[in-house]
Structure formats: C-alpha cells, structure tokens
Amino acid sequence: MTQPRILVAGATGRVGGAVVAQLHAAGVPVRALVRGEADFPEGVQAVRGDLGDPASLGAALEGVDAVFLVWPFLSAEGASDVIDAIGKRARRVVYLSSAGVGNGEEEPGEAITAFHAELERLVEASGLEWTALRPTGFASNALAWAEEVRTTGAVRAPLARLARPLIHEADIAAVAVQALTTDALLGARPLLTGPELVSQERQVALIGEAIGRPVRFDEITLAEAVEKMKAAGYPAELVEAVLPVQAKMLADPEPVNNEVERITGTPARTFQKWATDHAADFDR
C-alpha cells in the first residue's frame, strides 16, 4: 500500500491524535473524522461525521483507502452499520481493540471486553483487509489523576501495588501507522505492551519526578473508588467492568512483550518517558 488516503476516527483523542500526527509527519494523506471544531496541522483535512450516525460518514469516507477505527461507545450497538459503510468505500480497517479480548476462545466476561470482541468479529467478517490492535492499559489513563495532582499534590486511588505494562499512545500510533500503510500486519491481532510493569504507586512517584515536586499516593478501598468514579461521572457499567478486572491483576499481572519494537523497530517508551512528555498536564 503506497500513499493511501487514511481516515482516522477518534482523531481528537490521545491515540487517534497521535496517529494523525505520525501519518502527517510521514507525508501520508490523512483525514480526521470530527464531530465539532478541531485544530489540526496544515494539510490534515478535518471532515464532520459521527460514528453514532452511519449516514453522516459519507463525505468523510469518500476517496479513503483505509480507516483507523476507535469505537467510542460501551456497546457494539450500531457498529455493524458503521463497518458496512466503511466497507463500501475503503479496503482496509485497523481497529483499536483491547488486550482483554484474549485469544478469542474465551467467553467475554465484562462489558469492555464484550464490545471489543464483537467489533473484532464484525471487522473480520466484513471482507475488508483488517488488523486488530490489542494494547494493554493506556498510560494516558493516568491523566484522570491530573486535577488531583495539580490541586492537592496527591492521588486518592485503590490498588497501590497494581502493576501494569502501560503503553504510551505514541507507541500504539506507531504500530497503527505500520498496519495502515504496509501489509505487514494484515489479519493480525498484535498484543501491545509497555516495556515493564509499573505499580500505580510508582506511576504517581514518576509523575512527581516529571513535574519536579513530590506527589503522594493515598490508597483507598475499592468501594470508595467505585463511589468516587461514579461521582466523577463515569458510567456505572464502566466502573463495574474496570475495577474488578484490575483487582485480579494484582495476582495475575498482564504479560510484557517486545511487539512494539518488533513491529516498529523502536523499543516501547517507558512510563517515565510518558510522564515527562505529559508533565504540563499535571503541573500547576
């Protein structure tokens, strides 16, 4: 595939934004799907459309060869129509899935895994060329702590010793660019991880180092965390899906691999690097 025109859904998000930036930097024609006003570098075309309304996607998909698909909902409802619309115009889709989907033989047991598994099934059955990226936890999820860090110098969260191989959004994007612009990952479901397990307590300490002042981790119970997340506006189904899965990882942590380096030729970035890159988000 040479110089395809690529549509990026989720282009204003962390991963989608990094995909747009890396494609643009590589000189690949890229179009950003947006629901409202958004700023992109000169040469990136922003086109209105909404994945919740497949009929609105026609202009965004016109002349597109490949689509980077981020699904923004907590169920697969409506996804079949979106993938049908993509299939009528593009020939390739790269879907941002989740490591929780596993090997596809297990019965999905929680909300997030269930919709990712269904999206993967729909993509595979679409007749499109496809890749499903399965990253572990996003380092960027730590941005949920940013306001607390700025205002209190502490993070109140459960599971201080929970260690995960969190992945930098730029590394997910780099793999996505390979999947979108080469044939190396056709029909693949690569498991993408960060380079090491980092506990939540250590993540907070590294954020403190990045901003040049100490940040404290104050551990709370899972029950307190549930109430805190609901009060912050997180959907109940998301809270009920995420926290029990994270608690299980204390005894059974996610694996660490070198897939990012194998695919891109560059080692995966550390959480320390992520914290340094995002220091401004946490600073006063």
Disulfide bonds with the S-S distance in Angstrom:
none
